[in-house]
Amino acid sequence: VFCDLMCGDNPDLTVQELAQFAERNRINDWLNPSQVIKTCEEVGFKDVKFINLTTDLRISFQLMLKKVTFVLEHGDSHPNSSRVLLMNYRDSICRRITQIERGVFKWGVIHARKPVFMELTVKTPVPFVKTNHLIIDVNKVSQKVEEGQEANVVVVDILKKMPKEQIDALPSTVELLITMSAGLDHIDLDACKAKGIIVKQSGRDAITNHVIQYTLCFITLGLRDAFNQLGVAFPSKGWNLNWNCEGKSLTSCTIGIVGLGLIAKGLIAEIRKLAPDTRIIYTVPKQRRDFDVESKLKLEYVAELTDLASQCDVLLPLCSLNKSTEHLIDKEIL
C-alpha cells in the first residue's frame, strides 16, 4: 500500500516526545504500525502486514555516518563552510540512529490486498484457479449487487455487446471493464467514460496474431482452391509439381483490404514476408490515409470501395464494425 515513516511503539516514550518529533519533521497522521494496520482493515484491505525495515534504515544511517566521519578526518582540503555542513550532517545522522534505537519511529512497508469482485460474462481461454465465480449473463451483474457482492470488474468478449443502455445499467461499483478482444467495436466507450469506467483489452496481441495467421492461411488456401481438395488423397507415388496446383499464387494476385488497423498492418507485414511483390491495395476514409505506412509496406491507396473491389482477387474487410461500416460490403460490391 505504501512505505513511510511511522510512530514508534516504545512504551517508555512520552506522548510529548513523540509529538515533538512529528512536529519538527512535519509529519502528518503520526500513527504507529498497529494503528496503520487497523486503519487499512477498516477501509477494506485484507491480510494487512507491516514489514519492518527499521533495521535496514539504521544500517544505512550507520554507513552514511562512517563515510561522513572518514571525510571529516581525512578531508583537510575541504573549505571551512563545507566542513561545518558535514559536521551538522554527522550530528543529524547520530540523532537519527539514537531515535531508532530508542524506538521513536519505525520505517517500513504496509503490505495488503484489497479484494475485487470480478464478474465473468464469458468463458476465459485459461480457467481461473481456486475461484468460485461462475459465468453469468451481463444483465445479472446488478442482481449480484443486491445480493451483497458488489462487482468491481466486468469481463466480456467480442460477442458481448455493451451499448450505452448496458453500460448505464452496470452498478456504480464497477470501475473496470475488460474485453478479451482485439477491437472495441462492441463497447460504447463514451458511455464508459461518462460513468467513470476504465476499459482495457486482455490478450490483444495474442488475439491479433491468431487472427492474422488464420486470415493468411485462408487467403493461401482460397487462392489455391485447396478447400475443394480436402477429400483428395495425397498421391503415394508419381508426385509432380502439377498436383493440386490450380488457382493463383499469392505473388500473382491483388489483395484488397478495407481498413488499416492493427490486424490489417500485421497481416500485410506477414504477406510481405511470403510474397514481397504481391500487389496490396487498401481503402480508408481520406482523412485517415497513412502515407508512412503506404511507403513502409508498399501499399496502394484506392479512395472508393467499388474501385478497390473491381481490382482485387481477395477482398478483406478489416475495419471497425460500427453504424458507418455496417453492410458496407454487400452483394453489389461482391
C-alpha positions as a Markdown table, in Angstrom:
| # | Residue | x | y | z |
|---|---|---|---|---|
| 1 | Val | 0.0 | 0.0 | 0.0 |
| 2 | Phe | 2.8 | 2.4 | 0.9 |
| 3 | Cys | 6.2 | 2.8 | 2.5 |
| 4 | Asp | 6.6 | 5.5 | 5.1 |
| 5 | Leu | 7.9 | 6.7 | 8.5 |
| 6 | Met | 5.6 | 5.6 | 11.3 |
| 7 | Cys | 5.4 | 6.3 | 15.0 |
| 8 | Gly | 7.4 | 4.1 | 17.3 |
| 9 | Asp | 5.6 | 2.0 | 19.9 |
| 10 | Asn | 8.1 | 2.0 | 22.7 |
| 11 | Pro | 6.0 | 2.3 | 25.9 |
| 12 | Asp | 8.8 | 4.2 | 27.7 |
| 13 | Leu | 8.4 | 7.2 | 25.3 |
| 14 | Thr | 6.2 | 10.1 | 26.4 |
| 15 | Val | 3.4 | 11.4 | 24.2 |
| 16 | Gln | 5.0 | 14.8 | 24.2 |
| 17 | Glu | 8.3 | 13.4 | 22.9 |
| 18 | Leu | 6.6 | 11.7 | 20.0 |
| 19 | Ala | 4.6 | 14.8 | 19.2 |
| 20 | Gln | 7.7 | 17.0 | 19.2 |
| 21 | Phe | 9.4 | 14.6 | 16.7 |
| 22 | Ala | 6.3 | 14.7 | 14.4 |
| 23 | Glu | 6.1 | 18.5 | 14.6 |
| 24 | Arg | 9.9 | 19.0 | 13.9 |
| 25 | Asn | 9.8 | 16.6 | 10.9 |
| 26 | Arg | 6.4 | 17.9 | 9.6 |
| 27 | Ile | 4.8 | 14.5 | 9.8 |
| 28 | Asn | 1.0 | 14.2 | 9.3 |
| 29 | Asp | -1.1 | 11.3 | 10.6 |
| 30 | Trp | 1.5 | 10.2 | 13.1 |
| 31 | Leu | 0.4 | 6.6 | 13.6 |
| 32 | Asn | 2.2 | 3.6 | 14.8 |
| 33 | Pro | 2.2 | 0.3 | 12.7 |
| 34 | Ser | -0.7 | -1.2 | 14.7 |
| 35 | Gln | -2.8 | 1.8 | 14.1 |
| 36 | Val | -2.0 | 1.9 | 10.4 |
| 37 | Ile | -2.9 | -1.8 | 10.1 |
| 38 | Lys | -6.2 | -1.2 | 11.8 |
| 39 | Thr | -7.0 | 1.8 | 9.5 |
| 40 | Cys | -6.2 | -0.2 | 6.4 |
| 41 | Glu | -8.5 | -3.0 | 7.6 |
| 42 | Glu | -11.3 | -0.5 | 8.2 |
| 43 | Val | -11.3 | 0.7 | 4.6 |
| 44 | Gly | -11.5 | -2.9 | 3.2 |
| 45 | Phe | -7.9 | -4.1 | 2.9 |
| 46 | Lys | -7.2 | -7.8 | 3.8 |
| 47 | Asp | -4.1 | -9.6 | 5.1 |
| 48 | Val | -2.6 | -6.3 | 6.2 |
| 49 | Lys | 1.0 | -6.7 | 7.3 |
| 50 | Phe | 3.7 | -4.3 | 8.5 |
| 51 | Ile | 7.1 | -5.2 | 7.0 |
| 52 | Asn | 9.6 | -3.7 | 9.4 |
| 53 | Leu | 12.6 | -2.1 | 7.6 |
| 54 | Thr | 13.8 | -0.1 | 10.6 |
| 55 | Thr | 17.0 | -2.2 | 11.0 |
| 56 | Asp | 17.8 | -1.6 | 7.3 |
| 57 | Leu | 17.3 | 2.1 | 7.8 |
| 58 | Arg | 19.7 | 2.1 | 10.8 |
| 59 | Ile | 22.3 | 0.3 | 8.8 |
| 60 | Ser | 22.0 | 2.8 | 6.1 |
| 61 | Phe | 22.5 | 5.7 | 8.6 |
| 62 | Gln | 25.5 | 3.9 | 10.1 |
| 63 | Leu | 27.1 | 3.6 | 6.7 |
| 64 | Met | 26.5 | 7.2 | 6.0 |
| 65 | Leu | 27.9 | 8.2 | 9.4 |
| 66 | Lys | 31.0 | 6.1 | 8.7 |
| 67 | Lys | 31.5 | 7.9 | 5.3 |
| 68 | Val | 31.0 | 11.4 | 6.7 |
| 69 | Thr | 33.3 | 10.7 | 9.6 |
| 70 | Phe | 36.0 | 9.5 | 7.2 |
| 71 | Val | 35.7 | 12.7 | 5.1 |
| 72 | Leu | 35.9 | 14.9 | 8.2 |
| 73 | Glu | 39.0 | 13.1 | 9.5 |
| 74 | His | 40.9 | 12.9 | 6.1 |
| 75 | Gly | 39.4 | 15.7 | 4.1 |
| 76 | Asp | 41.6 | 18.7 | 5.1 |
| 77 | Ser | 41.4 | 20.2 | 1.6 |
| 78 | His | 37.6 | 21.0 | 2.1 |
| 79 | Pro | 36.8 | 24.7 | 2.8 |
| 80 | Asn | 35.6 | 25.5 | 6.2 |
| 81 | Ser | 32.0 | 26.1 | 5.2 |
| 82 | Ser | 31.8 | 22.5 | 3.8 |
| 83 | Arg | 33.3 | 21.1 | 7.0 |
| 84 | Val | 30.6 | 22.9 | 9.0 |
| 85 | Leu | 27.9 | 21.4 | 6.9 |
| 86 | Leu | 29.4 | 17.9 | 7.2 |
| 87 | Met | 29.6 | 18.2 | 11.0 |
| 88 | Asn | 26.0 | 19.3 | 11.1 |
| 89 | Tyr | 25.1 | 16.4 | 8.9 |
| 90 | Arg | 27.1 | 14.0 | 11.1 |
| 91 | Asp | 25.2 | 15.2 | 14.2 |
| 92 | Ser | 21.9 | 14.8 | 12.4 |
| 93 | Ile | 22.7 | 11.2 | 11.5 |
| 94 | Cys | 23.7 | 10.5 | 15.1 |
| 95 | Arg | 20.4 | 11.8 | 16.3 |
| 96 | Arg | 18.5 | 9.6 | 13.9 |
| 97 | Ile | 20.4 | 6.5 | 14.9 |
| 98 | Thr | 19.7 | 7.3 | 18.6 |
| 99 | Gln | 16.0 | 7.8 | 17.8 |
| 100 | Ile | 15.8 | 4.5 | 16.0 |
| 101 | Glu | 17.5 | 2.7 | 19.0 |
| 102 | Arg | 15.1 | 4.3 | 21.4 |
| 103 | Gly | 12.1 | 3.4 | 19.2 |
| 104 | Val | 10.9 | 6.9 | 18.4 |
| 105 | Phe | 10.0 | 5.9 | 14.9 |
| 106 | Lys | 9.8 | 3.0 | 12.6 |
| 107 | Trp | 10.3 | 2.7 | 8.9 |
| 108 | Gly | 8.5 | 0.0 | 6.9 |
| 109 | Val | 6.1 | -1.1 | 4.3 |
| 110 | Ile | 2.4 | -1.8 | 4.7 |
| 111 | His | 1.6 | -4.8 | 2.5 |
| 112 | Ala | -2.0 | -5.8 | 1.9 |
| 113 | Arg | -4.6 | -6.8 | -0.7 |
| 114 | Lys | -8.0 | -5.4 | -1.4 |
| 115 | Pro | -10.5 | -8.0 | -2.7 |
| 116 | Val | -12.0 | -7.3 | -6.1 |
| 117 | Phe | -15.2 | -8.9 | -7.2 |
| 118 | Met | -14.9 | -9.9 | -10.9 |
| 119 | Glu | -18.0 | -10.9 | -12.9 |
| 120 | Leu | -17.2 | -13.1 | -15.9 |
| 121 | Thr | -19.8 | -12.9 | -18.6 |
| 122 | Val | -17.8 | -15.2 | -20.9 |
| 123 | Lys | -15.6 | -18.3 | -20.5 |
| 124 | Thr | -11.9 | -17.4 | -20.3 |
| 125 | Pro | -9.4 | -19.2 | -22.5 |
| 126 | Val | -7.5 | -20.3 | -19.4 |
| 127 | Pro | -9.6 | -21.3 | -16.4 |
| 128 | Phe | -9.1 | -19.5 | -13.2 |
| 129 | Val | -7.6 | -21.4 | -10.3 |
| 130 | Lys | -9.4 | -21.5 | -6.9 |
| 131 | Thr | -12.3 | -19.3 | -7.9 |
| 132 | Asn | -15.9 | -19.5 | -7.0 |
| 133 | His | -17.0 | -17.1 | -9.8 |
| 134 | Leu | -19.4 | -18.6 | -12.4 |
| 135 | Ile | -20.0 | -17.4 | -15.9 |
| 136 | Ile | -23.1 | -15.2 | -15.6 |
| 137 | Asp | -25.1 | -13.1 | -18.0 |
| 138 | Val | -24.0 | -9.4 | -18.0 |
| 139 | Asn | -27.6 | -8.4 | -17.2 |
| 140 | Lys | -27.3 | -10.2 | -13.9 |
| 141 | Val | -24.3 | -8.1 | -12.7 |
| 142 | Ser | -26.7 | -5.7 | -11.0 |
| 143 | Gln | -28.5 | -8.6 | -9.3 |
| 144 | Lys | -25.3 | -9.6 | -7.7 |
| 145 | Val | -25.0 | -6.2 | -6.1 |
| 146 | Glu | -28.4 | -6.7 | -4.5 |
| 147 | Glu | -27.1 | -10.0 | -3.1 |
| 148 | Gly | -24.3 | -8.2 | -1.4 |
| 149 | Gln | -21.5 | -8.9 | -3.9 |
| 150 | Glu | -20.6 | -5.5 | -5.4 |
| 151 | Ala | -18.9 | -6.1 | -8.7 |
| 152 | Asn | -15.7 | -4.1 | -9.4 |
| 153 | Val | -14.6 | -5.7 | -12.6 |
| 154 | Val | -16.7 | -7.0 | -15.5 |
| 155 | Val | -15.2 | -9.2 | -18.2 |
| 156 | Val | -16.7 | -9.6 | -21.7 |
| 157 | Asp | -15.6 | -10.7 | -25.2 |
| 158 | Ile | -16.3 | -9.5 | -28.7 |
| 159 | Leu | -19.7 | -11.3 | -28.8 |
| 160 | Lys | -21.0 | -9.4 | -25.7 |
| 161 | Lys | -22.4 | -6.1 | -26.9 |
| 162 | Met | -22.0 | -3.3 | -24.4 |
| 163 | Pro | -24.1 | -0.4 | -25.8 |
| 164 | Lys | -24.9 | 2.7 | -23.7 |
| 165 | Glu | -28.0 | 1.1 | -22.1 |
| 166 | Gln | -26.0 | -1.9 | -20.9 |
| 167 | Ile | -23.2 | 0.4 | -19.6 |
| 168 | Asp | -25.7 | 2.6 | -17.7 |
| 169 | Ala | -27.2 | -0.5 | -16.1 |
| 170 | Leu | -24.0 | -1.6 | -14.6 |
| 171 | Pro | -23.7 | -0.9 | -10.8 |
| 172 | Ser | -21.8 | 2.1 | -9.6 |
| 173 | Thr | -19.2 | -0.2 | -8.1 |
| 174 | Val | -17.9 | -1.2 | -11.5 |
| 175 | Glu | -14.6 | 0.5 | -12.1 |
| 176 | Leu | -13.0 | -1.7 | -14.8 |
| 177 | Leu | -14.4 | -3.3 | -18.0 |
| 178 | Ile | -12.1 | -5.9 | -19.5 |
| 179 | Thr | -12.7 | -7.2 | -23.0 |
| 180 | Met | -11.0 | -10.3 | -24.4 |
| 181 | Ser | -10.8 | -8.9 | -27.9 |
| 182 | Ala | -8.5 | -7.1 | -30.4 |
| 183 | Gly | -11.2 | -4.5 | -31.1 |
| 184 | Leu | -13.5 | -2.3 | -29.1 |
| 185 | Asp | -16.4 | -2.0 | -31.6 |
| 186 | His | -18.8 | -3.8 | -29.3 |
| 187 | Ile | -18.4 | -1.3 | -26.4 |
| 188 | Asp | -19.8 | 2.2 | -26.1 |
| 189 | Leu | -16.6 | 3.9 | -25.0 |
| 190 | Asp | -18.3 | 7.3 | -24.5 |
| 191 | Ala | -20.8 | 5.7 | -22.1 |
| 192 | Cys | -17.9 | 4.1 | -20.2 |
| 193 | Lys | -16.1 | 7.4 | -19.9 |
| 194 | Ala | -19.2 | 9.2 | -18.7 |
| 195 | Lys | -19.7 | 6.6 | -16.0 |
| 196 | Gly | -16.0 | 6.6 | -15.0 |
| 197 | Ile | -15.4 | 3.0 | -16.1 |
| 198 | Ile | -11.9 | 2.2 | -17.5 |
| 199 | Val | -11.8 | -0.1 | -20.5 |
| 200 | Lys | -8.9 | -2.4 | -21.0 |
| 201 | Gln | -8.1 | -5.2 | -23.5 |
| 202 | Ser | -6.8 | -8.6 | -22.4 |
| 203 | Gly | -4.7 | -10.7 | -24.7 |
| 204 | Arg | -4.9 | -8.2 | -27.5 |
| 205 | Asp | -1.5 | -9.2 | -29.0 |
| 206 | Ala | -2.3 | -12.9 | -28.9 |
| 207 | Ile | -5.7 | -12.4 | -30.4 |
| 208 | Thr | -4.3 | -10.2 | -33.1 |
| 209 | Asn | -1.6 | -12.7 | -34.0 |
| 210 | His | -4.1 | -15.5 | -34.2 |
| 211 | Val | -6.4 | -13.6 | -36.5 |
| 212 | Ile | -3.5 | -12.7 | -38.8 |
| 213 | Gln | -2.4 | -16.3 | -39.0 |
| 214 | Tyr | -5.9 | -17.6 | -39.7 |
| 215 | Thr | -6.5 | -15.0 | -42.3 |
| 216 | Leu | -3.2 | -15.6 | -44.1 |
| 217 | Cys | -4.0 | -19.4 | -44.1 |
| 218 | Phe | -7.5 | -18.8 | -45.6 |
| 219 | Ile | -6.1 | -16.5 | -48.3 |
| 220 | Thr | -3.5 | -19.1 | -49.4 |
| 221 | Leu | -5.9 | -22.0 | -49.3 |
| 222 | Gly | -8.6 | -20.0 | -51.1 |
| 223 | Leu | -6.3 | -18.8 | -53.9 |
| 224 | Arg | -5.1 | -22.4 | -54.5 |
| 225 | Asp | -8.6 | -23.8 | -54.4 |
| 226 | Ala | -7.5 | -26.0 | -51.6 |
| 227 | Phe | -10.9 | -26.2 | -49.9 |
| 228 | Asn | -12.2 | -28.2 | -52.9 |
| 229 | Gln | -9.3 | -30.6 | -52.5 |
| 230 | Leu | -10.0 | -31.7 | -48.9 |
| 231 | Gly | -11.2 | -35.1 | -49.9 |
| 232 | Val | -8.5 | -35.7 | -52.5 |
| 233 | Ala | -6.0 | -38.4 | -51.4 |
| 234 | Phe | -2.3 | -37.4 | -51.4 |
| 235 | Pro | -0.5 | -39.4 | -54.2 |
| 236 | Ser | 1.6 | -42.3 | -52.9 |
| 237 | Lys | 3.7 | -42.2 | -56.0 |
| 238 | Gly | 4.1 | -40.3 | -59.2 |
| 239 | Trp | 4.5 | -36.9 | -57.4 |
| 240 | Asn | 4.9 | -34.0 | -59.7 |
| 241 | Leu | 4.6 | -30.2 | -59.4 |
| 242 | Asn | 1.3 | -30.0 | -61.2 |
| 243 | Trp | -0.6 | -31.9 | -58.5 |
| 244 | Asn | -3.3 | -29.7 | -56.9 |
| 245 | Cys | -1.7 | -26.5 | -58.3 |
| 246 | Glu | -4.9 | -25.0 | -59.7 |
| 247 | Gly | -5.8 | -21.4 | -58.7 |
| 248 | Lys | -3.5 | -18.4 | -58.3 |
| 249 | Ser | -0.3 | -17.9 | -56.4 |
| 250 | Leu | -0.1 | -15.3 | -53.7 |
| 251 | Thr | 2.5 | -13.3 | -55.7 |
| 252 | Ser | 0.4 | -13.0 | -58.8 |
| 253 | Cys | -2.8 | -11.8 | -57.1 |
| 254 | Thr | -4.1 | -8.5 | -55.9 |
| 255 | Ile | -5.3 | -8.3 | -52.3 |
| 256 | Gly | -7.7 | -5.5 | -51.3 |
| 257 | Ile | -8.1 | -4.5 | -47.7 |
| 258 | Val | -10.8 | -2.3 | -46.1 |
| 259 | Gly | -9.3 | -0.6 | -43.1 |
| 260 | Leu | -5.8 | -0.2 | -41.8 |
| 261 | Gly | -5.8 | -1.1 | -38.2 |
| 262 | Leu | -3.6 | -3.3 | -36.1 |
| 263 | Ile | -4.7 | -6.6 | -37.7 |
| 264 | Ala | -4.5 | -5.2 | -41.2 |
| 265 | Lys | -1.0 | -3.8 | -40.8 |
| 266 | Gly | 0.2 | -7.0 | -39.1 |
| 267 | Leu | -1.4 | -9.1 | -41.9 |
| 268 | Ile | 0.3 | -7.0 | -44.6 |
| 269 | Ala | 3.7 | -7.4 | -42.9 |
| 270 | Glu | 3.2 | -11.2 | -42.9 |
| 271 | Ile | 2.2 | -11.3 | -46.6 |
| 272 | Arg | 5.3 | -9.3 | -47.5 |
| 273 | Lys | 7.5 | -11.9 | -45.8 |
| 274 | Leu | 6.0 | -14.7 | -48.0 |
| 275 | Ala | 5.4 | -12.7 | -51.2 |
| 276 | Pro | 7.2 | -9.3 | -51.2 |
| 277 | Asp | 5.9 | -8.4 | -54.7 |
| 278 | Thr | 2.2 | -9.1 | -54.1 |
| 279 | Arg | 0.1 | -6.1 | -55.0 |
| 280 | Ile | -1.8 | -4.9 | -52.0 |
| 281 | Ile | -4.4 | -2.1 | -52.2 |
| 282 | Tyr | -6.4 | -0.6 | -49.4 |
| 283 | Thr | -9.2 | 1.9 | -48.7 |
| 284 | Val | -10.0 | 4.1 | -45.7 |
| 285 | Pro | -11.6 | 7.5 | -45.4 |
| 286 | Lys | -9.3 | 10.1 | -47.0 |
| 287 | Gln | -8.6 | 11.8 | -43.6 |
| 288 | Arg | -7.3 | 8.5 | -42.2 |
| 289 | Arg | -4.9 | 7.8 | -45.1 |
| 290 | Asp | -1.5 | 6.9 | -43.8 |
| 291 | Phe | 1.3 | 7.8 | -46.2 |
| 292 | Asp | 4.1 | 6.5 | -43.9 |
| 293 | Val | 2.5 | 3.0 | -43.8 |
| 294 | Glu | 1.9 | 3.1 | -47.5 |
| 295 | Ser | 5.6 | 3.7 | -48.1 |
| 296 | Lys | 6.8 | 1.2 | -45.5 |
| 297 | Leu | 4.6 | -1.7 | -46.6 |
| 298 | Lys | 4.4 | -0.9 | -50.3 |
| 299 | Leu | 0.6 | -0.2 | -50.4 |
| 300 | Glu | -1.6 | 1.5 | -53.0 |
| 301 | Tyr | -4.4 | 3.7 | -51.8 |
| 302 | Val | -7.8 | 3.5 | -53.5 |
| 303 | Ala | -10.3 | 6.1 | -52.5 |
| 304 | Glu | -13.5 | 4.3 | -53.5 |
| 305 | Leu | -14.5 | 0.8 | -52.2 |
| 306 | Thr | -16.2 | -0.1 | -55.6 |
| 307 | Asp | -12.9 | 0.6 | -57.4 |
| 308 | Leu | -10.9 | -1.4 | -54.9 |
| 309 | Ala | -13.3 | -4.4 | -55.2 |
| 310 | Ser | -13.1 | -4.3 | -59.0 |
| 311 | Gln | -9.3 | -4.6 | -58.9 |
| 312 | Cys | -8.7 | -7.3 | -56.3 |
| 313 | Asp | -8.7 | -11.1 | -56.2 |
| 314 | Val | -9.2 | -11.2 | -52.4 |
| 315 | Leu | -11.3 | -8.7 | -50.5 |
| 316 | Leu | -10.7 | -8.4 | -46.7 |
| 317 | Pro | -12.9 | -6.3 | -44.5 |
| 318 | Leu | -10.6 | -5.4 | -41.6 |
| 319 | Cys | -12.3 | -2.2 | -40.5 |
| 320 | Ser | -14.1 | -1.4 | -37.3 |
| 321 | Leu | -17.7 | -2.7 | -37.1 |
| 322 | Asn | -20.0 | 0.2 | -36.4 |
| 323 | Lys | -23.0 | 2.0 | -37.8 |
| 324 | Ser | -20.9 | 3.6 | -40.6 |
| 325 | Thr | -19.5 | 0.3 | -41.7 |
| 326 | Glu | -22.5 | -2.0 | -41.2 |
| 327 | His | -23.5 | -3.6 | -44.5 |
| 328 | Leu | -20.5 | -1.8 | -46.2 |
| 329 | Ile | -19.7 | -4.8 | -48.3 |
| 330 | Asp | -22.9 | -6.1 | -49.9 |
| 331 | Lys | -24.0 | -8.1 | -52.9 |
| 332 | Glu | -23.3 | -5.3 | -55.3 |
| 333 | Ile | -19.7 | -4.8 | -54.1 |
| 334 | Leu | -19.0 | -8.6 | -54.3 |
